[in-house]
Amino acid sequence: MARDVKITLSSPVSRIDWSGSGVRVTTPKGVVSADAAIITVPISVLASGGVTFDPPLPEGVRTAFDGLTTGLVNRIALGYKPDSLDCDPFTALDQVRGDGRVLDLCLRPFGRELAIATVGGDLARQLETAKDQEAVDLVRDAVADVFGSLTRRQATAWHVSRWGADPYSLGSMTAAKPGHAEARRILSEPVGDRLCFAGEACSLTWPGWLPGAYETGVAAAQRVLALPS
């Protein structure tokens, strides 16, 4: 879908000036001018002041930021040698370890020799500050408990996410604080006919999910295209 879209990487936005008739967006590679901006920066980054708005955003929008909080869910993916995991594609393995730690694993997604573990809460926070090897060993042991100790040596690659430590995300997905569900609706509305927010935090139907990010992005694009030229 992005085939005909000009995309510039390594250009984090630090300032959005919407004081005039359009917007001026400041990046390390210069200032970009446009009629409007679609902002998909995670709400946690916006709430922490990661992007400066000039003039400041309306109080209602800033209050909406405060009405949402960001949870933490991370994934640990292990790649195995062929035929290491004797199970059907998308086999689910939920395990409570002896020490109380909980793992939710998806095995062989799309028939690939992978084990992808999802961790949240205290365990996710603990592993964010640990070395990769601790997270990898945790998943490797969980798989070996079911498929045998030989699988420990058959895991040959891995990746560990750390969304909370990433300065461009500061967490995984949003949740509305009690009594603040209205924040999502507020953020789904354009600001000054020049700023449109999009992302799962703005979704009323799929909050916290990829479809919510997609649908709000399409809606924001339609609003921008409908603006008077």
N, C-alpha and C positions, 0 to 999 in steps of 0.2 A: 504493500500500500504506500510505502514511502519512496517508491522508485523515482518519482518525478519531483521530490521535495528536496530542496537544498538543506543539508544538515551539516552543522559545524560542531565538532566535538571539542572537548577540553576548553569550553568557554562558559564557565559558570557566571550566571547573571548576579551582579552585586547591587544594581540600582535600577528602578523603573520610574522614569519621569513621565507622569501623565497630566502635567499642569497645562499643557497646550491643547491643541485640537487633536493630536495623535498621541503617540508614545515614543519615548526614547529609552532604549534599553542598553545599559552599560555592561560591557564584558571585557575580559583581558585583551580581546582582539579588536576592540573599538566599540563605538556606539552604533546601534542599529535603530533606525527610525521606521515607524510603521503607523498605519491607521489605528491598529488595535493590537492587543497582546492576549494570547491564551496562556494562562499560567498553570502549569502542572507540577510545580514544585511541591513536595510533600508539606502538609499543613504543619507538621512539627518544625520544619525548617523555617517556614514563614512566621510561625508564632515566636520563634526564638530570635527573630530579627535577621535571619540569614539573607534576606533581600530587603533593601531600603526602598520605600515608596515615597515619592515626592509629587504632590502633597501626601501626607499620611492617609492611609485607608480610612474610610468612615468607621465610626465607633462600633456600629452594628457588625461590621465585618470582623474587626479585631476581637469583639466579644465572641463571635462565632468561632474564631480560632481557639479561644480559651475554653469553649464548650466541648472541644474534642480532645481526646488524649490518644497517644500512639502506643500500641502494644508491641510486644517483641516475639516474633516467631522466626526461627532460623532453620536452615536445612543443611544436612551433611550428606554429601553424595559420594558413594564409593563405586568405582568401576572394577569389575571382576573379569578374569580370564573366561573365555567361552566355556559354556557348560558347567560353570561353577555352582549355579543356583538351580536346583531341580524343582521348579515350580512354574505355574502358568504366568503369563504376562499380567501385570497389575495385581499380583497377589499382595494382600494387606497383612502386615504383621504388627500387631500391637503388643507391646511388652512392658511389664512393670518389673524393673530390675530389683534385685535383692536389697539394694540400698534405697529403694523408693523412687528412683528416677524413672520417668515414663518416656517411652519412645514409640513413635508412630511411623512405621516403615512402609514404603511402597517398593515392591520387588519386581524387577524386570519390566519396567514401563515400556510400552511399545515393543516388547520383545528384546530390549537391549539388556546387556548384562550389567545392570545397575541395582544398587540398593540405596534408596533416598530416604533419609530419616528426617522427620519434622520434630523439632523441639521448641517448647515455649516456656514462658514463665521464668521461675528461678533457674531452671536448668539452662535455658537459653542465655540468661544473663551471666551465669557462671562460665559457660563455654566461650562467651564473647571475649573474656580476658585470659582464656587458657590458650595453650599452643594447639595447633592443628592436630597434633598427634593424640592428644587426650580425647578430642571429639571423634577422631577416626577410630581409635581403640574401642570406644564405647559402642559404635555401630558395628565394628568388626566382631566384637564379642557377642552382640545380640544376634547377628547372623549365624555365628558359629554355634550358638546354643541350639539352633534349629537344624542347620545343615552340616554340622560337624566341624571339628577343629581344623581340618585341612583347608577350609575356606579362608582361614586367616592369612595364609600365604598367597591366596589367589586374588586378593584385592590389590590392584596394581596402580590405581590412580584415585584421587579424591579432590573434593572441593568443599570448603566450609564457608558458609555465608555469615556475615556479621553486620546485619542491617542497623543495629543500634549504634555501632561504632562508626558507621559511614556518615561523614558530615553532610552528605547530600540526601540522606534519608532520615537519620536519627530515630529509626524504628521501622516497623513492618507495615502495619495497617492501622487505621483509626477506629476508635470506638467513641460513641457519644457519652459524655458524663451524664449521670442521672438528671433528668429534667432539661437536657440540652439537645434533644434530637432535632429541634428546629434549626440548629446550626447548619445542618447539611442543606436545608432548603435555602437559607440565606446565602450560602456560598455558591449555590447553583445559579444565582441571579447575577447578571452583568453589573459592573460598577462603572458609572459614568459613561456608559456606552463605549468604553474603550478597553476595559479590563474584564476578561472572562476567566473564571477559575474552572478547572476540570481535574478529575481524578476520583479515585474511589471514595475519598472523604466527602465529595460533593454529591454522591449518588444516593437517591432516596429508595431505589429498588434493589441495588446490589452493593451496599456499603461494605468495604473491606475486601471486595472481590474484583478480579480483572474485568469481568463484564461491566461493572460500575465505572471503572476508569475509561473503558472504551466508549460506553454510551454517553458519558458526560463530555468526552472529547468531541464526539460527533455533534452533540448539541451545541457546544461552545463554538465549533467551526461554523455551524449553520447560523448562529447569531451574528458572528463576525461577517459572514458573507452577506447577511441581510442589512448591515449597517449602511446608512446613506453615504454615498461617495462624495 
